């Protein structure tokens, strides 16, 4: 029996429902060796127990000396200092007195009594003495103790997604293992008799399932472990079996396709009959068929089959919940002001996500709408520079109106 959408939930309402039901779910943490922690969410602040550098050290190759002895130095009247020896990076801390200096390598400890390093090219070595031909200020070319990291400082904060530079800085303070959040396990499958995997031969009447690989990639980028059930046929029992299987091994289930009101859109009926429906359909465009239910006390998010519609549903419904679960602190996308190049009509009561290309004319940004429809055209996202979010209380945007653009492809230089 074909049915329409009974009630379209506004985006804010839908998120509130999901957060109230599932936002307090707790995930245990686990200790991992630092070498295995890349891409994981940190579960605690990491506080340095040491100073970095641990001692004052040379920032260049040169000669360590007392800066006040060089104040009047110039090529015609150089400061002449006795060379006392050489200090390498692995040397113990040495000491110099008035009228002395020591040759020093980058990273080597500054000798006691010295407070600056003059570069080799500004000096001349002759018969055990160094002629310094230019003055140097106190602490010139010296990396001071604790200059990089101070003892007691929070080096990486809780909720950070650990990237390669975090691994490097944690290694520098001697961290061997870190406490990270367990990855949420997300089960996923697509539905559709017409779908084939991207590595299969394309035939007439078949469509490559590009949406599922895209959402799987987004889930992994968000710090999740993915359980991929592949493509499930438009069969009542097969879909029910896939849901039951994933509910026992996943923290969340995501389905793609089969959630609208067509004859083969079986998911809403299955969820209502065997489980519990939270909402069916949302007042967003694209992404209207995005829906949610409860399966064995776990969220099931139903995304549309069209790629752009699914991506909007994922970004604005799924991802906020995952971020709460992982504790990940995600910065907001950069936004810029731009002038709309043509009128865009919209339906009141619906939040629209308009894809746009940005160009610059006479120092002003111009937003060219790509399309208001076409949720199946994935290229409209890859070609777009940003999204213009049009509120439910508006009846569209006028040509020449200033709009806020949320950048999604920020590789371009938008100052």
Number of C-alpha atoms within 10 A of each C-alpha: 6 10 11 10 13 9 11 20 21 17 18 12 13 22 18 13 16 21 15 9 15 18 17 11 12 13 14 9 17 13 14 15 12 19 13 12 21 17 17 24 27 26 23 16 16 19 18 20 15 16 19 20 19 17 17 22 25 29 21 19 19 21 28 32 31 26 18 14 17 21 14 13 17 15 13 8 12 20 21 21 21 19 22 17 14 15 23 16 15 10 12 12 16 16 14 20 14 12 14 22 27 24 20 29 22 18 20 22 28 31 23 15 16 23 21 26 30 29 20 16 10 16 19 14 14 11 7 10 16 22 21 27 21 19 19 23 15 15 16 18 21 22 22 20 16 16 14 12 21 18 15 12 15 14 17 19 14 19 21 21 24 18 13 11 10 17 17 13 16 19 14 15 20 12 17 11 15 23 20 24 24 21 22 19 18 23 26 26 21 26 25 20 15 15 18 18 16 12 8 8 9 13 10 6 8 14 15 16 23 16 23 24 14 13 21 21 13 16 20 14 12 21 22 21 18 20 16 16 15 17 22 20 16 20 16 15 11 13 22 16 13 19 23 14 13 22 21 12 13 19 19 23 27 24 29 26 25 23 26 25 19 12 11 18 19 21 25 23 16 17 19 13 10 11 14 18 19 19 21 23 27 25 23 25 22 27 27 24 26 31 27 29 22 22 20 12 14 17 24 27 25 29 32 30 27 20 28 24 26 27 24 21 26 22 12 15 21 23 15 17 19 20 16 17 19 26 19 21 14 12 6 8 13 12 16 15 14 21 21 23 17 14 13 16 12 20 17 15 15 23 23 24 21 22 27 26 20 21 15 12 7 5 7 11 19 20 28 19 20 16 15 16 16 15 22 16 14 16 12 19 20 12 13 20 24 27 22 20 15 23 17 18 12 15 15 15 16 15 11 14 13 16 18 17 24 20 23 17 15 13 8 9 5 14 4
